Every structure is written in C-alpha cells, then in structure tokens.
Amino acid sequence: MDEELSLVGMTEDMAANSVLYGFISLCQMAFPGRLRACYLLGSHAMGEAVADSDLDVTLVFKDRFLEGEQARHERLRQSVGLLSRIPVDSSAVEESRLLRDGAVNLKQASLFLAGEDLRERIPLMPVEEWVRVAMHRPYAFMERARSRAEGEPLRYPLAYPDPRGAFLGYDYSAVMDARGQPQPGFKELVSIAARIAAAEAALKSGAQAFFKRASIEAHRQHVNDERTLLFERIYECRARWGYQVPSAEEDRAYLRSLCEGMLDAENRFLGLYRDFLLAELERGGVGSRALAARRLGDILYAGDEVPTALKRLEDAPEPEVREAARESLRRIARYSSPPAPAV
C-alpha cells in the first residue's frame, strides 16, 4: 500500500467514507510499506449503522509485526479515535496469523477498503476456536462497565454497574450528539447483549455469528429462551434512538426496564462461563489453558471448585499455565473476603 490511496469499498455514508480515507492515509504514513490490507467491520460495513455507530477498522500488517508496531498502533488508535464526529476504533492483526488461524467476522462480514484483499485466502476459523473467542468476549464488556480497585476481580454474582443510576450504570459510555457534545448513551448495553447472545449461540450449536444483529438472530435460532426477547428489545432501541438515552419519560422508563433485565442475563452467562473455563483448564493448547486459568482469577466465584481446579495446575509442566494458576490463586486468596460496605 505505498501508492496513492483510493478506497476500493465505500459505505453508504459519505461522511464515514471521508473519515475512513483520512484514517487510512494516516496509517499509511505511520506504517509506510507495512499494511497489506484494510477492512471495515461492524454496522457500517453491514449497512446497519445508526447515528452513533463508530467505524471498526482492521489493519492487516504484512507477515508479522515488527518490533514496536503494536504499541505504535495502540497510540495511534487512542490519538485519532475521537478526533472525528464518527469515532474510529481500529485493531491490528498479523497477516501470517490471520492466514494460519482464520477468522469469522473479517471473512464473512467485512468491507474491503484498501490494499490487497486476502479474504479468499483466509480460512474460516474452526468452530472449536470460534467458541473460545465468542465465550471470552463478553467478559471485557462486563469488566469495563464496573469500577473497582485496581487489581480487584469481578465478584460473581455481579451487581449493577451503578445501582443508584437512572439506568443502573449501563449508560456509562458517552456518545456524541449532532453538535459534537458528549451525551449519555447505552451503546455498551447493546454490546453486552450482543456478545452474550453470540457466545451462548456458539456454545450451544457452534453458530458463528459476530455482528450485533446476526448474534441476536443466532440466539433466537439456537437458544431461544427468556433472554432472547430481552436481547431483541435492547437491539431494537438503537434503531429508535441511535445510542443516545431518550428524553421522553415513557421511553426512559422502557429503557430502564431493559437495563433491569440485563443483570440476570449477565449472571446467567457468567455461570456458563465458569463451567466453560473449568473445562478449558483440561483441554486445548497451552495458550487456551493459561487464559482460562487467568480468567478464573479475574472473576471471583464462590465455593471451592475454582481454587481446587487451579491448585491442580500449580505444578503444571508448562510455565505459562503454572504461573497463571498461581497468580489467580493469589488473587482469590486476597479478595475472597466480602468487600467493605460503602460509607
């Protein structure tokens, strides 16, 4: 991608196309000769964007990352992500890893923007690995919604992010209004719902759904329980109000009722996640087992089942697994007492 930039694919939104052109041009200058391809994912790529949707861009680096490239990309992502009226969120991936491990969203639900289109050469991620990816995703959204002391794990069962808030803390992520001013938004509520839906559908049937609408449709098709309707109603709100909290009292009451239902859905998923993580300790490669051991220290589950399973790994032959288990056991021991009541 050393030649003058032109976008191969474009969205239906000219303002979004302008932002994409500028962002990819900056990436070319920041990483001259290093980008193999650029793709757009998410709602803009699927023609389902609402007023507050951001632009999800994936940069494919040639072969493997050079020293420092990942850190430089992260600094670039943080610096330019909110410069535009349409926020940009970018991720970076190695070409070699993509061609080796495969993908789901990039292969099936992306818009090719610039460079050399690799999608025909990228294998579809194996179902077993996709289940792992899908099951680990919801944690990040739950974790960042809940403030706590540095190093303190989430406590299961979860409480609302902010029990005293008008929307119980699910409106913590701001969105920009037409004047570029931050306003309370419920985008994270939609994201949590969609990620849980995708994970549960994957666990139940191996369904490979990534973007929000497809994830919730997969939940209806493969799980279809009392949470499915909640997820569908939450997703429908983005078409009604974008991601901004509505102002009409009736609408606010309806949105709050959906927020009230989300906590049970989160805790139901975390129960499934505990069983999944315990099973992961005994299967898969070293990286999968180590991640499961670390995550069992990121979420404080009651009872002896988790510490007992981790203790069996304290002398595991693989250093990565062994250290992850020991660190999680230290965190569990430190935080096993109930938190002090708020003053």
RASULJO-V60858 format. One record per pair of residues at least 24 apart in sequence whose ideal C-beta (glycine too) atoms are under 6 Angstrom apart, sorted by the first residue. I is the first residue (numbers start at 1). J is the second residue. If there is no record, write none. Layout:
I/J, I/J
This chain:
1/28, 1/35, 1/115, 2/33, 7/113, 8/112, 8/114, 9/111, 9/112, 9/113, 11/44, 16/44, 16/86, 19/84, 19/86, 23/88, 24/114, 30/76, 34/61, 34/62, 35/59, 35/115, 36/60, 36/62, 36/95, 36/115, 36/116, 37/115, 37/116, 37/118, 38/113, 38/114, 38/115, 39/106, 39/110, 39/112, 40/111, 40/113, 41/105, 41/110, 45/110, 45/111, 46/211, 50/238, 50/242, 51/242, 52/175, 52/242, 52/243, 54/87, 54/89, 55/86, 55/88, 56/89, 57/90, 58/91, 58/106, 59/92, 60/93, 60/95, 61/94, 62/95, 63/95, 63/96, 64/94, 64/96, 65/94, 85/180, 98/122, 104/130, 104/208, 104/210, 105/210, 109/210, 109/211, 127/206, 130/208, 131/202, 134/198, 134/199, 134/202, 135/199, 135/276, 137/195, 138/195, 138/196, 138/199, 138/269, 141/191, 141/192, 141/195, 142/266, 145/188, 152/335, 153/298, 153/299, 153/300, 153/331, 153/335, 154/299, 155/300, 156/270, 156/299, 156/301, 157/267, 158/266, 158/267, 160/263, 167/256, 167/259, 168/259, 170/259, 171/245, 175/243, 175/244, 183/244, 184/245, 185/243, 185/244, 186/243, 187/243, 189/234, 190/234, 190/238, 193/231, 193/234, 196/269, 197/231, 227/265, 230/261, 233/258, 234/258, 274/301, 278/309, 281/309, 286/318, 286/320, 289/321, 290/320, 290/321, 290/324, 293/324, 293/325, 293/328, 294/324, 296/328, 297/328, 297/331, 300/335, 307/332
